[in-house]
């Protein structure tokens, strides 16, 4: 349940903030959400990775279909992709997903820094 809440918050807030802020704002959103909610490292990374990959994938597909792939095909021809627009979209999604995943992982690990540890009496 907490995973789904984090996923929805990261995707929703990132979608709103990307209207006004640069692409790396998704890392800040994922960081803050996972700083607030916590979780283990893998779960947080996967949550940020999945949320931003869904968001950027849907956004890229919607933009590509609305513009009839005019700009996407030109960029795919400039890059060494052989004109493959699908591969261009997948690379875009992967870059965004990694940014979101590492932002979420950083937030989860930062939360561990601020937690009080239980002292056992050994070496403390």
N, C-alpha and C positions, 0 to 999 in steps of 0.2 A: 504494500500500500504506500509506504514511504517512497519507494522507488518511482511509482507512478506520479506521485505528487511532485517530486523533484523533476521528473521528466517533463511534466506539464508546465511547471514554473520556468524551467530553463528555456523551453521552446517558446512559450508565450511571451515572456519578458524580452527574450532575444529578438523575437519578431517585431515587437514594438520599438525597441531601442535601435534596431538596424535601420529604421526609417530616418533616424537623425544622426546616428553615430557611425564610426567606421566599422569595418568587418570584425576587428579584434574585440569589440564590445561583448561578443558572445563569451569570450574567455572570462571577462569580469563578472558577467551574470552567472556563469557556471561556478566560478570561484565563490561568489557570495552565497549562492543557494546551497552549495555543499558545505560551506563554512557554517551556515545556520542549521542545516539538517544533519550533517555528519554522515556516518556510514563508513564502511571499510574502503580501502583504496580501489580495489577492482570494481566494486559496485558503483562508486562515484565516477570513476573513469568511464565505465560502460554507460552510465546514465547520461553524462555530458556528451559522449560520443554519439549515442543513439539520438538524443534530442536534437543536436545540431545537424546530424546527417539527415534526419527526416525534414527538418526545417529548410536546410539548404537544398536538399534534393527536390522537394516540392516547389520551392521558389525557382530553381533553375529550370525545371520542367515547364512550369507555368510561363516563365519569361520566354523560353525557347519556343513553345507552341504559339504564344501570342504574337511573336515577331516573325513567325514562319522560318525560323532558323537562319535568318539573314546574317546576323552578327556572329552567331555561334559557328556557322560553317566557315566564315572568313577567318575567325580566330583559330579554328581547328586546322585550317590550311596553312596558317603562318607557323604554328607549332608543329613539331615533328609527330603529328598524330595521323597523318595520311587523310585528313579531312573527316575523321570519325568524330561526329558531334557527341555521340553517346559516351565515348571515352573521355571527352572533354568534361562532360557533366559528371562522370564518375570521379575524375581527378578533383574537380571542384568540391564535390561532396566529401571526398576523403580529406582534403585540406581543412575544410570547415569542421569536420568531425574530430580531427586530431586537435585542433585548437580548442574546441569545446571540451574534449576529453581531458586534455592536460590542464585546462583551467579548473575543471571539477576535481581532478586528482589533487591539484595544489590546494584547493579549498578544504578538501577532506584532511590532507596532511597538516594544514595550518591549524585546523581545529584540534588536532592531537597536541600541538604545541601549547595551546591555551588550557587544556584540561589539567585538573589537579590529579597528580598521581598518588596512589595509595602507597604509603611507606611501609615496608615490611620489617624494617629494623636492621636488615643486612646492608652493609656498605652505605648507609645513609646518614 
